Amino acid sequence: MIKENKLLLHITVVVAALSVGLCNVQPPVVNPSVLTQSKSLGECQACKLFIDSFKNGLERTARGKYEGGDAAWEEEKLKKSYKRSEMRLIDIQESICKESKHSVQCHHMAEKAEEFIEEWWSQNPDESEDLYTYICIEKMQVCCPKFHYGKDCTPCPGDHEKLCSGNGKCRGDGTRKGNGTCLCDAGYTGVNCDQCASGYYLAYKDDSKMLCSLCHKSCMGGCRQGTQKDCVACKPGFIFDSDEGCLDINECDEPNKCTKDQFCLNSIGSFACMNCDKSCNGCHGDGPDMCRKCAKGYSKKGEFCIADREDEDQSEKLTTTRYMTYVGLLIATGILLPKSTSLGSLVGAMVLSYIVGAEYYCMINGHTGLVNLKDFDLIQLFRT
Ligand SMILES: *[C@@H]1O[C@H](CO)[C@@H](O)[C@H](O)[C@H]1NC(C)=O
């Protein structure tokens, strides 16, 4: 039995190793931007994250640690003592900022706020109290109340209900930063955000509200309304037509816009030169079916330029290697089968699923191989 187990182990290892090597699929490339921190936060926002995380911790530990005590009175007593205990605070702090996307900045804030949190905790706090106000505004002094800005939390100027005409916010609102002037939303400008920015037109206005909308994308230097007929002037890449307004120029109508290994692709307001497929020698579009002539080493088959013999040989070689491995595995199963039916059929099942798995893997990764699993009769294979 020990011997059989060893054999089983061997086969498992071989199968695992083979499934990595046999069809040369490249590992997925990790996008480096995933690894770098995204845009950094202001101090006030970091404090906000920290407080949110702390509140999550309070919630998570609210039910106590000692549920299921022997007697109800005992459980009650333990719960009460845990509620205000150092241990609960540690439990909360252990997983602080873990859920946050900006965990580095959140942790940094957590460290700085630690003494204030401990002070608050030791004073037997009321959990319903506004911890954000206490920590971020009063103690850490990185935030201000809403509609206040700057070092001393100065009130934003003007009517707080309609700050910056309702089309912007006061710079530094809610933080210790900024100077209280209006930061207008996109499309608005002016000290009080009561004018349309360039490239926008006044779409609506009454006593309490104004609305600026974006000019048509073919316009340059403003517009009267939103269509391409309302432009003051046309952007480069567009031409003025007295009936239709600003129209896209199809740059690709002009001959020889791109080099001879490229084709021209028109887009609204512009165009691009794209490289031909590698099977082409000159083309009028993307793909091996758009060639003017075939490149060296390729020849025309119907609409397509197909690689000559050489490349096929290589992929065939790979496929042959894979086949031979399967045969080897099947022979191993054949040797094992008479010795132990149960073990043999187990290994047989493993080999079978390996073959199907490997072929499927190659297929979904776009490798030429055998598979067309559809017309590949596995049962036939095992009858022999
Ligand atoms: C307020 O700050 C903004 C941006 O930081 C700046 O452009 C503007 O000139 C400042 N205004 C005043 C009155 O200091």
The ligand as an ORCA input file, in Angstrom:
! r2SCAN-3c Opt
* xyz 0 1
  C      -7.420     81.623     -2.963
  O      -6.790     80.411     -3.372
  C      -6.826     80.175     -4.773
  C      -6.265     78.787     -5.055
  O      -5.407     78.354     -4.087
  C      -6.070     81.268     -5.499
  O      -6.071     81.055     -6.881
  C      -6.703     82.609     -5.168
  O      -5.954     83.648     -5.752
  C      -6.786     82.824     -3.655
  N      -7.593     84.027     -3.424
  C      -7.292     84.916     -2.503
  C      -8.197     86.087     -2.393
  O      -6.333     84.796     -1.772
*
